Amino acid sequence: MPSAPAPAAAPKETQVASLPPAAVKAPTPREPDVYTISFAVGASSVPGDANTNLRTLAARMAKDPALRVELIAYASDPQKSVSRSRRLSTERGVNVRRELLAAGVESTRINLRALGEQSGGGAPDRVDVLLVRR
């Protein structure tokens, strides 16, 4: 008697070894590298609410000697006088610089550019404080 056919082999099951997904670490919040200080039209003194940010920035710079700060100052003038807006933007930048110096930032780490009415599409009466690494 012929022997019974051999039972068909069960299909091989493919197994894949894997590690559990790594725990995703929440990103640590970074302090901003750009602060904008808004001024009232015609005003050159640094608003009181800007001092906290400037002191925080100075403390950050004290911890990292590679950081420098660029102050880019803008000003509008109702009579559209280029020289008046340039002069006012210079005063604003110098006043922000003075606050940074008082907070302990070395003068060699501060660069000031007064651009007058050339606001670059932003608010016309402001100083942008940019942290740069050199």
TORKOL-4160 file (C-alpha; in steps of 0.2 Angstrom, whole numbers, padded with zeros to 4 digits, m for minus):
134
<pt num="1" X="0000" Y="0000" Z="0000"/>
<pt num="2" X="0007" Y="0017" Z="m0005"/>
<pt num="3" X="0011" Y="0028" Z="0010"/>
<pt num="4" X="0000" Y="0043" Z="0013"/>
<pt num="5" X="0007" Y="0059" Z="0007"/>
<pt num="6" X="0017" Y="0069" Z="0019"/>
<pt num="7" X="0007" Y="0083" Z="0027"/>
<pt num="8" X="0011" Y="0100" Z="0020"/>
<pt num="9" X="0023" Y="0110" Z="0030"/>
<pt num="10" X="0016" Y="0125" Z="0039"/>
<pt num="11" X="0021" Y="0141" Z="0032"/>
<pt num="12" X="0036" Y="0149" Z="0041"/>
<pt num="13" X="0031" Y="0163" Z="0052"/>
<pt num="14" X="0043" Y="0178" Z="0050"/>
<pt num="15" X="0048" Y="0186" Z="0067"/>
<pt num="16" X="0056" Y="0203" Z="0068"/>
<pt num="17" X="0065" Y="0208" Z="0084"/>
<pt num="18" X="0064" Y="0226" Z="0088"/>
<pt num="19" X="0067" Y="0238" Z="0103"/>
<pt num="20" X="0053" Y="0247" Z="0111"/>
<pt num="21" X="0052" Y="0265" Z="0105"/>
<pt num="22" X="0064" Y="0277" Z="0114"/>
<pt num="23" X="0056" Y="0289" Z="0126"/>
<pt num="24" X="0054" Y="0306" Z="0117"/>
<pt num="25" X="0063" Y="0319" Z="0128"/>
<pt num="26" X="0053" Y="0336" Z="0128"/>
<pt num="27" X="0064" Y="0349" Z="0120"/>
<pt num="28" X="0071" Y="0362" Z="0133"/>
<pt num="29" X="0064" Y="0379" Z="0130"/>
<pt num="30" X="0077" Y="0390" Z="0122"/>
<pt num="31" X="0078" Y="0408" Z="0126"/>
<pt num="32" X="0075" Y="0419" Z="0111"/>
<pt num="33" X="0090" Y="0426" Z="0101"/>
<pt num="34" X="0080" Y="0441" Z="0096"/>
<pt num="35" X="0072" Y="0454" Z="0108"/>
<pt num="36" X="0062" Y="0468" Z="0101"/>
<pt num="37" X="0060" Y="0484" Z="0111"/>
<pt num="38" X="0046" Y="0495" Z="0106"/>
<pt num="39" X="0046" Y="0514" Z="0109"/>
<pt num="40" X="0033" Y="0527" Z="0108"/>
<pt num="41" X="0034" Y="0539" Z="0093"/>
<pt num="42" X="0047" Y="0552" Z="0097"/>
<pt num="43" X="0053" Y="0544" Z="0114"/>
<pt num="44" X="0071" Y="0538" Z="0116"/>
<pt num="45" X="0071" Y="0532" Z="0134"/>
<pt num="46" X="0071" Y="0513" Z="0136"/>
<pt num="47" X="0054" Y="0507" Z="0142"/>
<pt num="48" X="0054" Y="0500" Z="0160"/>
<pt num="49" X="0047" Y="0483" Z="0154"/>
<pt num="50" X="0062" Y="0480" Z="0143"/>
<pt num="51" X="0074" Y="0480" Z="0158"/>
<pt num="52" X="0070" Y="0462" Z="0163"/>
<pt num="53" X="0074" Y="0455" Z="0146"/>
<pt num="54" X="0090" Y="0465" Z="0145"/>
<pt num="55" X="0096" Y="0459" Z="0162"/>
<pt num="56" X="0091" Y="0441" Z="0156"/>
<pt num="57" X="0101" Y="0443" Z="0140"/>
<pt num="58" X="0116" Y="0451" Z="0150"/>
<pt num="59" X="0116" Y="0435" Z="0162"/>
<pt num="60" X="0116" Y="0424" Z="0147"/>
<pt num="61" X="0130" Y="0433" Z="0139"/>
<pt num="62" X="0140" Y="0432" Z="0155"/>
<pt num="63" X="0139" Y="0413" Z="0154"/>
<pt num="64" X="0144" Y="0412" Z="0136"/>
<pt num="65" X="0159" Y="0422" Z="0131"/>
<pt num="66" X="0156" Y="0418" Z="0112"/>
<pt num="67" X="0140" Y="0428" Z="0112"/>
<pt num="68" X="0139" Y="0446" Z="0105"/>
<pt num="69" X="0124" Y="0458" Z="0104"/>
<pt num="70" X="0119" Y="0468" Z="0089"/>
<pt num="71" X="0107" Y="0483" Z="0092"/>
<pt num="72" X="0098" Y="0488" Z="0077"/>
<pt num="73" X="0088" Y="0504" Z="0080"/>
<pt num="74" X="0074" Y="0512" Z="0070"/>
<pt num="75" X="0064" Y="0528" Z="0072"/>
<pt num="76" X="0050" Y="0537" Z="0063"/>
<pt num="77" X="0048" Y="0555" Z="0061"/>
<pt num="78" X="0031" Y="0563" Z="0058"/>
<pt num="79" X="0039" Y="0576" Z="0047"/>
<pt num="80" X="0049" Y="0563" Z="0037"/>
<pt num="81" X="0066" Y="0571" Z="0042"/>
<pt num="82" X="0079" Y="0558" Z="0038"/>
<pt num="83" X="0092" Y="0566" Z="0049"/>
<pt num="84" X="0079" Y="0567" Z="0064"/>
<pt num="85" X="0074" Y="0549" Z="0062"/>
<pt num="86" X="0093" Y="0544" Z="0061"/>
<pt num="87" X="0097" Y="0554" Z="0076"/>
<pt num="88" X="0082" Y="0547" Z="0086"/>
<pt num="89" X="0087" Y="0529" Z="0082"/>
<pt num="90" X="0105" Y="0533" Z="0087"/>
<pt num="91" X="0098" Y="0539" Z="0104"/>
<pt num="92" X="0088" Y="0524" Z="0106"/>
<pt num="93" X="0102" Y="0512" Z="0102"/>
<pt num="94" X="0114" Y="0521" Z="0114"/>
<pt num="95" X="0101" Y="0520" Z="0128"/>
<pt num="96" X="0099" Y="0502" Z="0126"/>
<pt num="97" X="0118" Y="0500" Z="0125"/>
<pt num="98" X="0119" Y="0510" Z="0141"/>
<pt num="99" X="0107" Y="0497" Z="0150"/>
<pt num="100" X="0117" Y="0483" Z="0144"/>
<pt num="101" X="0133" Y="0490" Z="0150"/>
<pt num="102" X="0125" Y="0494" Z="0167"/>
<pt num="103" X="0120" Y="0475" Z="0168"/>
<pt num="104" X="0138" Y="0470" Z="0165"/>
<pt num="105" X="0140" Y="0467" Z="0146"/>
<pt num="106" X="0157" Y="0472" Z="0140"/>
<pt num="107" X="0157" Y="0487" Z="0127"/>
<pt num="108" X="0167" Y="0477" Z="0115"/>
<pt num="109" X="0153" Y="0464" Z="0114"/>
<pt num="110" X="0140" Y="0477" Z="0108"/>
<pt num="111" X="0138" Y="0483" Z="0090"/>
<pt num="112" X="0125" Y="0497" Z="0087"/>
<pt num="113" X="0117" Y="0501" Z="0070"/>
<pt num="114" X="0105" Y="0516" Z="0069"/>
<pt num="115" X="0095" Y="0514" Z="0053"/>
<pt num="116" X="0082" Y="0528" Z="0055"/>
<pt num="117" X="0067" Y="0526" Z="0045"/>
<pt num="118" X="0073" Y="0510" Z="0036"/>
<pt num="119" X="0062" Y="0499" Z="0047"/>
<pt num="120" X="0063" Y="0483" Z="0036"/>
<pt num="121" X="0045" Y="0480" Z="0036"/>
<pt num="122" X="0043" Y="0479" Z="0056"/>
<pt num="123" X="0037" Y="0492" Z="0068"/>
<pt num="124" X="0045" Y="0509" Z="0064"/>
<pt num="125" X="0049" Y="0514" Z="0082"/>
<pt num="126" X="0059" Y="0500" Z="0089"/>
<pt num="127" X="0077" Y="0493" Z="0093"/>
<pt num="128" X="0080" Y="0475" Z="0089"/>
<pt num="129" X="0092" Y="0466" Z="0100"/>
<pt num="130" X="0100" Y="0451" Z="0092"/>
<pt num="131" X="0111" Y="0438" Z="0100"/>
<pt num="132" X="0125" Y="0432" Z="0088"/>
<pt num="133" X="0138" Y="0419" Z="0091"/>
<pt num="134" X="0156" Y="0423" Z="0085"/>
